[in-house]
Amino acid sequence: MQIQVPTPILDDLKCRQNIALMAEKAHRYGLCFRPHFKTHQSRAIGRWFKRVGVQCITVSSVQMAQYFADEGWRDITIAFPVNPRQAAQYNLLAERVQLNILVTDVDALRQIIPFIRRQIGIFIKIDTGAHRTGVLPDDIATQAALLSMIEAAPMLNFRGFLTHAGSAYRARSAHQIKETHVQSIALMKKVADRWKAHYPHLIISVGDTPTCSVATDWQGVDEIRPGNFVTYDLMQVQIGACTFDRIALAVACPVVAKHSDRSEIVVYGGAIHLSKEHIELDGHSVLDEWTGLPKGTKIYGLPVRFDDQLRWQLPGQEGSYVRSLSQEHGVIVASPELFDAVQPGDLIGILPVHSCLTIDLSEQLYTPTGSVLETM
């Protein structure tokens, strides 16, 4: 493959291995595996999940649900708070698939109920610490109000309680992730115990890559919904959810300039290819140890060298990192070894901070084996 512009490279072997490992884990613990497809956004990668027995999925938008419904997926949860303005689209989807939606707000639910014309499953989202959205575990009044409204709505079927342990993203080790998981599951169990007598078949659904990657205690959980694990990224390394060798995505960027006076390499590959997500080293993660960079350093990606098959190993020499991104430019602070090893016209791979956003900025993914995978 002749790469001329910034090009996302998906290591298909690592990606398939990540999928197989998570599917096996779900099977081992007796969990329904409902992976979140917002990371890869690809019909082709979706087929890799089908090969390991996955039958139900999670998405983040109506558009994404439509895209995967067209591919034949028939059991879809939209893990985003219900949007009253999209009631008609929910109805159309529910004609084709077993659709589940998510509610966090009494007023939003009140607005949408009169417009639902098809049978739709509904989860109540519980906020177990991320504080993005959701009903607090001890907010019995709101839980009761939502349940009462759902019971009175003939087209809504209560499925259970759902959470995303987003607070795990503040962890800096596998041990801290497990602590977050234990706390989150305890809160969900408290909610389930409160309502189990009235709803004996309610589902407890949890979903985030960090806890699903490292946790081993799944008592009381029925379903997991990780997404980022399919490729992982530098953020997951910093958190402690994975090691560098599990990252399955790099953006191939042409080198366009070198500046010896400041040991910097400029690549064609900027914010419109990688996003402007960054990590700030805090002195407490494996990423700090690996890079050897001082606390407070902002990293927008790490460079890797490709072999002849466009595969890569661990990041490049210690001290090399993406210092800044503008629209089209990426500036890499390079170790002496990396600086001397590349010339304008060569390719450098950039491991992204957040693979979900990097893929969202792409229309296609390329594999070392020469396949081209379309994305949404």
N, C-alpha and C positions, 0 to 999 in steps of 0.2 A: 504494500500500500504506500503510495506516494503522498505523504502528508505535507500540505502547503500552508495550512492555517491551524489555529488552535483546535484540537480534536480530542474529544473524550475517549479514552481507551478503557474498556471494561475487560479485566482479566476473567474470562469466562470460567476457567478452572476454579479460581478462588471463589467466584460468585456461586457457582453450583455447589461447592463444598460448604459455603456458609448456609445455603438453603438446606442442604441435607442434614447438617448438624443441628439446626434449629428444629427441623421437622422431627428428627430422631428424639430430641429432648422433649418436645411436646408429647410424643408417643410414650416415652418412658414414664412421664409423670401423669399420663391419662388426661391430658389437656386438649381441648379443641384448639387447633392451630388456625387462626384467622389472620394471616399476615397483612400488614399495611402495605399497600402498593404505591403509596405516594412517593417513595424514594425512587424506584426504578421507572415507573410510569410506562412500562413497555409490555405490549401483548406477548412478544417473544419470550421475555423473561417470565411472564406469567405462566407460560406453558411449562417452564422448568419446574414451577411449583406443582402443577398438575401431575407431573411425573413422580412426585414424592407423596401423592395422595391428597393434596390440599383441594378442598371443595368449596370453601367459603373465604371471603376476603374482606378487607377493610380499605376504604378510600377516604379522601379528604374533601371531595366536592361532588356535586351533581354531575359536572362534566366528566370527571374521572369515572364515576359510576356508569355513565352512559358508554364511555369508551370501552370499559371492560365487559359490560353487558353485551356489547356488539361482538365480543370475542367468545361469548358463551358462558360467562360466569353467571350463576343464577342465585347466589346467596351473598348479598352485599350489605355491609354496614357503612354508612357515611358517618365517620367519627368527627363530626363538626357540628356545633350547635345548630338546631333547626332554624332555617331562615324563612320567615313567613312569606316573603316575596317569591319563594320558589315552590309554593304548594302545587301548582299545576305540573311542574317537572317531577315532583315526588310521585304524583298520581300516575304519570306516564311510565316512570320507572317501575312502579309497583305492578303495572300490567305485565311486565316482562320478568321480574325477579322477585325473590323474597327480599324485601327491602327493610332495613332497620335504620332508624334515624335516632338522633341524640337530642335530649332536652336538658336545659340547665335553668331555664327562666320561666316563671309562671305566666307572665304576660305574653311571651313569645308563643307558648303552647296555647294559650287562650285565643290568640289571633289566628293560628293555623287550623285549629280543630274544625271549624265550619267548612273548610275548603278541602278536607281530605275525603276522597271518594273511593279509595281502594284500601284493602287491608294492609297495614304497615306495622311492623314491629317498632318498639320504642324503648330506648335505654335512658335512664336518668344518670347523668354524669355526676360523680362525687369528686370533690376537690380534696385530695389527700396530702396536699402540701405544695403543689406547683403554684397555686394562686393565680392561675390564668383565667379559668372559669370553672364553674361547677358548684354544686350544692355542698356546703360543709357537712361533714359526717354527723355533727351534733345538731344540725338544723332540722329537727324533726318536723316542725311546722311546714317548711317548704316541701320536704319530702312527702308529707301527708297530702298537701294541697295538690302537688303534681300527680300523685297516685290516684287521688279522687277524680281529678279531671280526666286522666287516662281511662279509668274504669267507666266513666260516663260517656266516653267517646266510642261509638260502635265500631269505628274503623281502625282504632289503635289497639295494639296488643302489647301489654307490658312484658318486656323480655328480661329485665334485670337492671343491675347497677354496673356502671362502667367507670374506670378511672385510667388516668395516665400519670404515672409517678414522675412527673417532670422535675421534681426536686432531686432526682438521681443525677441530674446534669450538674449539680453542684458538688458531686463527689470527686475524689481524686485517687481512688483506689477501689479495687474489687470489694474490699472489706466494707468501705463506706457505702458502696452501692447496695450490698446485702443488708446493711443496717436500715437504709431507706426503704428497701423492699419489705423488711419485717414490719416496719412502722406503717407502711401503706396498707399491707395486707391485714394488719390488726384493725385498722380503721374500717376497711371494707367488710371484714367479718362482723364488726360491731353493727354496721348498717344492715347486713344480711340477717343477722340474728334478730334484729328488731322487726323485720318484715316477713321473715321466713314462714311463720305460721299462716299468714294470710296469702302468701305467694310461694307455695312450697317448691315450685319449679323455677324460681328466679335464677338467673345466670349472674355470676360474678366474672366480669371481663376486665382484664388488666392489659396494658400495652405500652411498653417502652423498651427500646433496645438494651439499655444498660442492665436493667433488672432481669430481663428475659435471657440475657447472655450469661450472667454469673450466678443468679439465685438458684437455690436447690430446695427451698421449702415452698411448696405450692399447695399446702393444705387449705381448703376452702375456696380455691380458685378453679373456675371452670374453663376459662378461655384466655389465650394470650394473643396480642396483636402487635408484635414488634415489626418495624419496617426498615430502619436504617441498617440493620445487620446484614442486609443483602450485599452491601458494598463496604460498610463501615467507613470511617474517615478519621481525621486527626482529632476531632472533638471526642470521639469515642475512645481513642488512645489516651487522651488527657484524663478522661473520666475514670478509666480503668476497666472499660467494658471489653476491650480487645487489645491485641498486640499489633504491631505494624504489619506483620505478615498476613493479617486477615483483611487489610484494605484492598479492595478489588477495583478501585477506580483511580485513574490518573489522567490528567489533561496533558496531551503532547503539545508542547509550545515551541515554535521555532525561535532560535536565538537570533537576535537582530543587531545587538551591539554589546561591546565589552568596555568597561572603564577601569583601567588598571590603577588609576590614582585613588580609587575608593573600593577596589575589589568587588565591583558589581557587574552583574550580567543582566541585560535587558532582553526580555522575551516578548514575542507577540502572543499575548494572553493576559487579559485584564479582567475587570469586574464583570463585563458582560459574558465572560466565559466561566469564571470561578465564583462569582458573587463577591461581596465585600465582607463576608463573614471573617472574623479573625479570632485568634486565641491570644490571651495575655498570660504569659508565664507567671506563675505565682509561687514557684519554688517548692511545690508539693506533689508534682506528678512525674510519671515516667518520662513525659515529654521534656520536662526541664532537665532531667538527668541525661537523656539521649542527646539533646541539642547542645548542652553545655553553655547555653545562653543565659544572660543575667535575668533575674526576676524583673518583671515589668515589660520585657520584650514582647512586642506584638507580632504575631506570625499569621500571615495570610495564606500559607501553604508551605510545603517542604519539597525541595527538588529531589528527583530520582533520575538515575541513568537507565535508559532502555537497553536491552540486549537486541540482537538482530531480529528476534521474534516479537519485539515490542512488549516484552515482559520486564518486570523490575523486581528487585529484592528490597532490602531495607533502604531508608533514605540515604542520601549522599553524605559526604564528609561532614563531620561534626562542625557546627558553626554556620552551616549554610541554611538559609531560609528566605522565604519571600517577604521582603520588607514592606512593599507597598504595591497597590493596584490602582491604576486609573482605568479609564474606559477600555482601552486596548492594550496598554502597557502593563507588564509585570516586572518589578525590579527585585532581583535576587542578590542578597549579600552572599558572596561565595567564599568558601575556604580556598586556600592556595591550590589544593589538589583539583577541586572542581573548576576553578577559574582557568587553570592551565589545560584542563582536559577537553574543553569545548570551544568551538569557534562559531562565528556567525554562519548560519545555514544548518547547524546541528539542531537536534531536538533535545529538549529537556522535559521530563515529566514532572508535573506538579501534583502532589497528593493534596486533595482539597480539605479545607477545614470542615465543610458541611456538604456531604455528597448529595443530599436531597436537593439543595438549591443549585448545585452545579449541574445535575442532570436536568433539572427544570429549565435551565437556560439552553439546553441542547435539543436538537431535533432528532439526532441519531447518536447511537453508541457504536463504536467500532471495537472489534475483538482482535486479539493477536492472530487468531486463526483465519481472519479475513472476512468474518461475517459483519453485516451491517444491521443493527437492531433499531427499528423505528421507535420513537417515543411520542408521547402526546404532543 
